[in-house]
Amino acid sequence: MESHAEFLRHVTLDDGLIEALRSDYENAPITEAERVMCDFAIQMTKDAVRLHPGHIEELRKVGFDDTAILQITLIASWFNYINRVADALGIGREEAAGAAE
């Protein structure tokens, strides 16, 4: 999560937005399209098998076309993959342990 927040910090330069997203993205100052995209990515991360055509329709309703939906899916999948690789190799655990102390 920290690496994602750092990337977003460089892109937006908005620490308040990052904290709002971190604490409760549903009430963060983001667009409806961004919230629906986050809902999709979170459902995909938690249990992709439970995604259904209605999730895709929600993305379309807020303006995402098939190319954007594919990009959202691929990027979220890649982050899920790379996070699991890092977790398996223990990457970042030392920093997390130091921050918790």
Order of alpha helices (4+ residues) and beta strands (2+ residues): alpha-alpha-alpha-alpha-alpha-alpha
